[in-house]
Structure formats: structure tokens, C-alpha cells
Amino acid sequence: MKHVKTLGTALIFGSLAFSGASLAGGASGEALSYTCAGCHGTNGASTGPASPSLAGMSAVYLADSMRAFKSGERESTIMMRIAKGYDDDDFDKMGAFFEKQTMHIADQSAGGMAGKGEKLHEKYCDKCHAESGMDPEDEAGQLGGQWTAYTEYQLQDVMDGTRDPGKKMTKALKKMHKKEGDAGIQALLDYYASKK
């Protein structure tokens, strides 16, 4: 009986050591994506309005975002801590995996200012966020079809200086807000929510 317990213990620890060695530096993008599913949904298709969908986003944008979370350049309650557990190779693999997934469009209704929002998008946002913010190669991030609550949080963070996506976006958003006020932000949100 003692021999069986010893053998069983050896098998358990041996398999744990093997699985750790197998994953160390060698996990696939798909395997790494499983840790994201709790908040961002299976294959990056988020079902909750506070977490963005990652499916179909640019691999470069996703990897750069993860690096910014890890360095503390981009603030987040949770992502700054999570990103510390990965290296640059992991970020590239996750980005490549999510980029290959079909873009997920949030199931939500748009408000009544989508038409105005389209004009504002074309004037202030289209240079970086092409195709209504739904260009899969857009290294600036998906806007069209993304959850409204998440997009609103991100825009607010840019407005109050909590997030710095770069001078170009900060300047454009603040210029638009100065001219259009909060109604302009809402119009943009309505427009992005209307994208299907």
C-alpha cells in the first residue's frame, strides 16, 4: 500500500512538473486566451458591458496594450496586475490569436444621435479609427460595435487625463468636446453602438 501511495504521489508531482515545463514559454495564443475568457468572453467575445471584446482586434494594438498595462503606462484596476504574469512573446501570441477571431459586435441598442455621431467620427476620429472604428487592422483599437459602457469609460479616462493614448487622440477628443460638449461624446457613443 505504501508503494502505491509513493507511486501515486510521484505521478502527480511528475505530471505537474511536466505540464509546467511544457507551458513555460511555449503556451499557444489560444491556451493563453483561456485566462482572458472570464472577463473578455470565450475567444474574446465579451458578454458584459464593462469589458471590451478582443475578438478581431489588431494583434499590434492588443500586444501594445498589454505591454502598457504591464509597465504601468496604461492604468487599470485589474489588467495592470494580470499583465505582470506574461512576457512580450505571450502578448504577441495572444494578440495574434484574438486578431484571427471574428470581430464580436455587442448586442445593444444605440441612442438617437448616431447620425450626428457619424459626422463627428468622420471629422475627429476617422484618420486613426477607419471604417467606423471597425477596421480589423486598426492599430488604434475597435470602437464600432464595442460595448458602449466600456467605450464611455475609455473616453472619460482620456478626457480626465487618466489614460494617455497619445497626443493626437487626446487633442482631437478634447477639441471635439470643447465644441460639442457632453452631447458630442454621447453622439459618438450612439454611432459606435449602431455599428452591426
C-alpha positions in Angstrom: 0.0 0.0 0.0 2.9 2.3 0.9 4.4 1.7 -2.6 1.1 2.6 -4.3 0.9 5.9 -2.4 4.5 6.7 -3.2 3.9 5.9 -6.9 0.7 7.9 -7.0 2.5 10.9 -5.4 5.4 10.6 -7.8 2.9 10.5 -10.8 1.1 13.6 -9.6 4.2 15.7 -9.0 5.8 14.4 -12.2 2.8 15.4 -14.3 2.7 18.8 -12.6 6.3 19.3 -13.4 5.9 18.1 -17.0 2.9 20.4 -17.6 4.7 23.4 -16.1 7.7 22.7 -18.3 5.5 22.2 -21.3 3.8 25.5 -20.9 6.8 27.6 -19.8 7.4 29.9 -22.7 5.6 27.6 -25.1 1.9 28.1 -24.5 -0.1 28.8 -27.6 -2.1 32.0 -28.1 -5.2 30.0 -27.7 -4.1 28.5 -24.4 -3.1 31.9 -23.1 -6.5 33.3 -24.2 -8.3 31.0 -21.7 -7.2 33.3 -18.9 -8.9 36.2 -20.6 -12.3 34.4 -21.0 -13.6 35.2 -17.6 -13.9 38.9 -18.4 -13.5 39.1 -22.2 -15.6 36.1 -23.1 -14.7 32.9 -25.0 -12.4 33.7 -27.9 -12.6 37.4 -26.9 -16.4 37.8 -27.4 -17.3 39.8 -24.3 -20.8 39.4 -22.9 -20.5 42.2 -20.3 -20.6 45.9 -21.0 -17.6 46.8 -18.7 -15.1 44.5 -20.5 -14.2 45.1 -24.2 -14.4 42.4 -26.8 -11.0 41.4 -28.0 -12.1 39.2 -30.9 -11.0 40.7 -34.3 -8.8 43.4 -32.8 -5.4 44.2 -34.2 -2.7 42.0 -32.8 -0.4 45.0 -32.6 -2.9 47.0 -30.6 -3.6 44.2 -28.2 0.1 43.4 -27.6 0.9 47.1 -27.2 -2.0 47.5 -24.7 -0.7 44.6 -22.6 2.8 46.0 -22.6 1.4 49.3 -21.4 -0.6 47.7 -18.7 2.5 45.7 -17.5 4.7 48.8 -17.4 2.0 50.9 -15.7 1.9 53.3 -18.6 -1.8 52.4 -19.0 -3.8 52.3 -15.8 -6.4 49.6 -14.9 -7.7 48.1 -11.7 -7.1 44.6 -12.9 -5.2 44.5 -16.1 -2.0 46.0 -14.6 -1.7 43.1 -12.2 -2.7 40.4 -14.7 -0.2 41.7 -17.4 2.7 41.2 -15.0 2.3 37.4 -15.3 3.2 37.4 -19.1 6.2 38.3 -21.2 6.4 40.0 -24.6 6.2 36.7 -26.5 3.0 35.8 -24.7 1.5 39.2 -25.6 2.3 38.7 -29.2 0.8 35.2 -29.2 -2.4 36.4 -27.5 -2.7 39.3 -29.9 -2.3 37.0 -32.9 -4.9 34.6 -31.6 -7.5 37.3 -30.9 -6.9 39.0 -34.2 -7.8 35.8 -36.1 -11.2 35.6 -34.3 -14.3 37.1 -35.9 -15.0 40.6 -34.6 -17.7 40.5 -31.9 -20.4 43.1 -32.1 -22.1 43.9 -28.8 -25.8 43.2 -28.7 -27.0 46.6 -27.6 -29.2 49.4 -28.8 -28.0 52.8 -29.9 -29.4 56.1 -28.9 -30.9 58.7 -31.2 -27.8 60.7 -32.1 -26.0 58.1 -34.3 -26.3 60.4 -37.3 -24.6 63.3 -35.6 -22.0 60.8 -34.1 -21.1 59.7 -37.6 -20.3 63.2 -38.7 -18.2 63.7 -35.5 -16.4 60.4 -36.1 -15.6 61.4 -39.7 -14.3 64.8 -38.6 -12.3 63.9 -35.4 -11.7 60.1 -35.3 -11.7 58.6 -38.8 -8.0 59.3 -39.5 -7.0 56.7 -36.9 -10.2 54.7 -36.4 -11.1 53.9 -40.0 -14.2 52.2 -41.3 -16.3 53.4 -38.4 -13.8 52.2 -35.9 -14.3 48.6 -37.2 -11.1 48.2 -39.3 -9.6 44.8 -38.2 -6.1 46.2 -38.9 -6.7 49.3 -36.9 -3.8 49.6 -34.5 -5.8 52.3 -32.6 -8.4 49.8 -31.3 -12.0 48.9 -32.1 -14.7 51.5 -31.5 -17.6 50.4 -33.7 -19.7 47.6 -32.2 -17.8 47.7 -28.9 -19.7 47.9 -25.7 -20.9 51.4 -25.0 -20.2 51.4 -21.3 -16.6 50.4 -21.9 -16.1 52.9 -24.7 -17.6 55.6 -22.5 -15.2 54.8 -19.6 -12.2 54.9 -22.0 -13.2 58.3 -23.4 -13.7 59.7 -20.0 -10.3 58.4 -18.9 -8.8 60.3 -21.9 -10.7 63.4 -21.0 -9.6 63.5 -17.4 -6.0 62.5 -18.1 -6.2 59.1 -16.5 -5.4 57.5 -19.9 -2.9 58.9 -22.4 -3.4 57.2 -25.8 -1.2 59.7 -27.4 -1.3 63.4 -28.2 -3.3 63.1 -31.4 -6.3 61.3 -29.9 -6.3 63.4 -26.7 -6.1 66.6 -28.7 -8.9 65.5 -31.1 -11.2 64.3 -28.3 -10.8 67.5 -26.2 -11.2 69.7 -29.3 -14.5 67.9 -30.1 -15.7 68.0 -26.5 -14.9 71.8 -26.3 -17.0 72.4 -29.4 -19.8 69.8 -28.8 -19.8 69.2 -25.1 -21.1 66.0 -23.5 -23.7 65.7 -26.2 -20.8 65.2 -28.7 -19.5 62.3 -26.6 -22.9 60.8 -26.4 -23.4 61.1 -30.2 -20.1 59.3 -30.8 -21.2 56.5 -28.4 -24.6 56.2 -30.2 -22.8 56.0 -33.5 -20.4 53.2 -32.4 -23.3 51.4 -30.7 -25.2 51.5 -34.0 -22.5 49.6 -35.9 -23.5 46.0 -36.7 
